[in-house]
Amino acid sequence: MAYNLIDERWIPVERRSGRIEMIAPAEIAERDDPPLRVASPRPDFDGALLEFLIGLLQTAAAPATERAWEKEFKEPPPVKVLLKRLDAVRDAFFLDGDGPRFMQDLTVAKDPKASTEPIGALLVDRIGESGLSEGPSLFAKPALFPELGYPAAAAALMAMQTYAPSGGRGQFTSLRGGGPLTTLIAGDDLWRSAWLNVLPRPEFEARVPGDESVDAAPATFPWMARTKAKPPPKSIHPLQHLWGLPRRIRLVFERDARGTCSVTGARDVPVVRAYLGRPEGTNYKGDFRHPWTPYKLLKPGEPWNPKKASADGLPYRDWPQLVTGGEERRPATVVSYFANSRRRELVPHARLAAFGYAMNNMKPLRWSRAETPLIATSVLPDQFGADVEALVSASEEIRRTLSFQVKAAWSDRPGDLDVFDRVNPAFWSRTEPAFFDAVHALKVALEADDAKARDAACEAWLEALHRAALELFDSLVPLVADIAAPDLQRIVLARRDLQQFTHPTWPRLRKALGLTVDEPVKAKPQKKARNPGKEPHP
């Protein structure tokens, strides 16, 4: 019997009771011990499966109006009602069978040049390996990946097609490029985490590129027909942004093959051990704009560039691009829609979930995931965005100064040192709570049209940055009893300069935040201070 992803219980979730169970997609609407989150063994599977659920709801169950959306946010539909809606797209979600298969190329099995690859190579952190290597992967200790159960194989397909990095000639990246960053509004259970990112159908079609009048199934689900090499954005339905197919992959199913899933550990289950692959899948070039990813304009006249996850993780310096927007940057469509709709009132303490692979070409460096407050305002949003950018600008100035002075304290040749890996994470972690306090205070001040409150928020932010910089310097450059005189002199001078250049009265910092600058008192310095204002940073 064919394995259909609408019918089967294949998505692992954690329920409110703490139980880990497999559910069918429609069961995310259960209210008796509701699912709280996706709970797979791999974080990239968690992200891909959440995107699968949101995409399924947006495709088959999106409401016609915001009022209808709000009604089901407060009271989810019965599972049977939701299942009936999902049945409309059931034919596109067979994992096996002779016809179209979920996230699999329709014709590669008949291509004499298709290569047979071990199933382990389908995992993003195994790209470039044999799939049977005993070397380590990003999410597992050295191990074999000879077989995947059907649930893990489906999740691996979704992750590969959704996050596909570069993989050599003809192996195209995902619709959002390699290692895209996904930003979504997080709810307090799985239904709300999915539904908060579903837009009314007319809003989705108006905001996402494509031609909503194209109703043929392949325009939404490209695996329903022969792969198109370079579809123009206007030739696809906007929903195809959620179901891109950059790789030509088709699973190989062996009759009665059973074993132990190498990812989940499930025993005596149907397994897949190989897939067929060929280069030249769908090459998404042009003005595609995925609704769950922020974009930045690099050059006028060129397509918007999707933001990628970073090897630095997700520090708050990226937060303005994720939330506030501007002339050259756009938050994810679902985030900007939330910020400018009544949804903001329904979820007064909203949180933003951001996740994705940080890639170096085809090599995954890390999986980044973070949740932050989602602070937004409809009152002068451009001013709010500019003020938040100013907070980050001041923070970056002090972070660079701290790094420079730590190097100056450690060595007579500070240019030979690299302290960023130690300083950056500690600095961002130490100052993050104060950053979001300042952002919230700016929002309140802007909505109240209170310039004094706005300045007070900026002053408090400078105080927090100054204090954190000195504390981190002291922890990284401790003074000990037997320190040599030359080393002591370097440390004292470096701390003095740090004290000066990060002090809340320092003109450069105050100008960045639009604060008044006191006229300096002219005095002959004991020694020329070293201004690190142009110190480069990664």
Buried (B, 14 or more C-beta within 10 A) or exposed (E): EEBBBBBBEBBBBBBEEEEEBBBBBBBBBBEEEBBBBBBBBBBBBBBBBBBBBBBBBBBBBBBEEBEEBBEBBEEBBEBEEBBBBBEEBBBBBBBBEEEBBBBBBBEBBEBEEBEEBBBBBBBBBBBBBEBEBEEEBBBBEEBEBBBBBBBBBBBBBBBBBBBBBBBEEEBBBBBBBBBBBBBBBBBEBBBBBBBBBBBBBBBBBEBBBBBBEBEEBBBBBBBBBEBBEEBBBEBBBBBBBBBBBBBBBBBBBEEEEEBBBBBBEBEEBBBBBBBBBBBBBBBBEEEBBBBBBBBEBEEEEEBBBBBBBBEBBBBBBBBBBBBBBBEEBBBBBBBBBBBEBEBBEBBEEBBBBBBBBBBEEBBBBBBBBBEBBBBBBEEEBEEBBBBBBBBBBBBBBBBBBBBBBBBBBBEEEBEEEEBBEEBBEBBBBBBBEBBBBBBEBBBBBBEEEEEEBBBBBBBBBBEBBBBBBBEBBEEBBEEEEEEEEEBEEBBEBBBBBBBBBBBBEBEBBBEBBEBEEEEEEEEEEEEEEBEBEEBEEE
